[in-house]
Amino acid sequence: MITLALALIVQLSESSQDTGVARVDSLLAAGDTRQAFKLATKIVERRPKDAATHMLLGRVNYARPIVGRFPALEEFRTAARLAPTDPEPWYWQMKVGFYLRGDDGDIVARDALLGMFAITPNYLDSWERFRDIYRSPEIWRRAERALARHGEQPIALEHRAQLLIALEQGPRADSLLAIVVSHASANVTTYLLRAEARFLSGDESAGFAWHDSALARAEDDPTDALWDEAWLIASPDEVARHAAIQAGERRAFFERFWGQRDPDLLTPQNERLEEHYGRWAEVRRTYRLLHPQRLTYHSTFARALQAFDDRRQEGDFTTNVPSASPDRMIPGPSWELRMLDQQAAALSSQALQDTAMPLAFRAGLTAQGLVFLRHGKPDEQAICISDVLHGITLGSDRSCRSYRDVESWLYWTPEGPLSIRFIRGESFGPSSREQLRNSFVILRTDRSTLPAPLVARAWTATFMSADLGLTDVYYKARGDSAAVVLWNLSGTPLRVAGHGLLQMTVPPGPYDLGLDVDSAGVLGRIRQALTVPMFSLVDLDLSSLVLAPIEHNAALPDREAALRGMPADLSFHSATPLAAYVEIYGLGLDGGNRSRYQVRYSFAPLRSTFARLFGGSARPVVFEFERGAQFSTAQERLVIEHDKLPPGRYRVTVAVTDLTRNVKSESVALDITIR
């Protein structure tokens, strides 16, 4: 009877305590932290050895404004001692650390995460939050030792491999990942880590193979691991396209992402991948973020205060970024959309920090690290100089002692030099409108440092295809061999390689063109936007104009012969006649099913600015005829004798007027040289 009474008392006590816990939770939900604190304190006094009650009081203190976080931390630490196998107290300690911010908060969060890893390798978002703290080789080693307690759990092995890669121990990392693969637990993350581990170990062929395996499984990537390795070098339009990606499109997206960055289309490997992983190793070693919990990385208001101090020292300015022609571009993909020069906006130094600092925190890198990952090692670098391009040092920089105060980087690009300035060893600090603009440009573009010193000389020609709705596109480049790739928004890249005349048949529309040329082992590279035209049998239109040298009294060439004869550099010998070839589509027909048209060939001399100003204008050489043809398509040919065109540079156009319908069309201009 006494035993029954005691059991009833215990049951009633536990029921009362459960009711008290529920009451505290409801008070917290209602925002009444004062009453919740009083009730939770009483529960802890009654059950001081119960980890759950300390967790309850800790959560109440965490919700109390201003004064509650450090008492909450003590309660969570007490709960961790009372329940050494429960990761939840450690998780809440981590939350306190991230709330406190600063270096002290970073230490609290770091110790909590390391304690959590010793209990479980993947509690909630703990692994993702590990990226938000300061990391060093010693911290990576401590985390790896904690995770080693979990034996061959696949997720623990993957996390350990990431830490070993950060420690530049590629073979050890790969051996752990091999165990994951042997357990049939591999996923896209596993394959990407194996690729990085093999590159780090110097086994490039295996690195490429493992990366291909990851791309092949792109549709089964729930954690978006492929994007996690790519977003830091993505252009704004690639970010937008990734956000709108649909099921079944992921593999094509990432194949295009990396394919467009391939610096040598003539080789089977994509050297940009090896370069990317090499840059990651360098930025982890050199450009890690030292104070990731500093408030300026998390608060717009804190950045505004910092910017105010900077303006007092260096002055404030904005830059108007003018619109530019589409052929001005930084090497990289999506040229028709990506360049900042194609937008007109007022950009301020404050806007730059609001853009760069959240990126830096997310990546765990300084501003230098963000730039290095995109563009590689700077071509020139100077400490305590504000602008290495112009040799300028601000008055505020004269007290500089090291790169942690001020440094300037310079990149030489095909579009001109890009000079940028860094301050405090971790953030952008533009000293002029030019550097401000350059900072925005460099955060939106990327490049390969694989040299391509050869000036690629090549031409493109387009004709209506025999396949309905398609266009024949021809390429010819000067060199030993060439490779051409066309990328569109949704399809598989279209590729052709070889020597001499290259041809592909493609749907009309916008593309990104990649053309690489090899001449005696020297590489030349072209990257630009290309629009493949659609030709109609109804509307008057012209193919590309083709010019080829021809022997005296030889038969007029057809399309293929003319294209094969046209030199890649469009340079012709003055003693040789020229054969012109162009196809005309969509001519109107008369009652006899015939067409009539007038054709006008114009060879306009190209003269220097000085010659145009002081030498007068030179008249074009014109050949004009009236022709007739059967049906609505005509193959227009003309032989131009060598004495009709003196040596010089010419811009050649062909204009056709349909005499039946009185409509006119003109070909794209062709610039040639006669020597």
RABELQUI-V152255 format. One record per helix or strand of 2 or more residues. SS is the DSSP state (helix for helix, strand for strand). FROM is the first residue (numbers start at 1). LEN is the number of residues. If there is no record, write none. Layout:
BEGIN
SS_FROM_LEN, SS_FROM_LEN
END
This chain:
BEGIN
helix_2_29, helix_33_14, helix_51_13, helix_68_15, helix_88_13, helix_102_18, helix_126_5, helix_137_14, helix_154_13, helix_170_13, helix_188_13, helix_204_13, helix_225_4, helix_231_3, helix_236_8, helix_250_10, helix_271_16, helix_295_3, helix_300_15, strand_318_3, helix_335_4, helix_340_3, strand_346_3, helix_349_15, helix_367_9, strand_380_4, helix_395_3, strand_406_8, strand_416_8, strand_427_2, helix_433_10, strand_458_7, strand_470_8, strand_481_7, strand_494_5, strand_502_6, strand_509_11, strand_522_11, strand_541_2, strand_546_5, helix_559_7, strand_571_2, strand_577_9, strand_594_12, helix_609_6, strand_621_10, strand_634_7, helix_642_3, strand_648_11, strand_663_4, strand_670_5
END
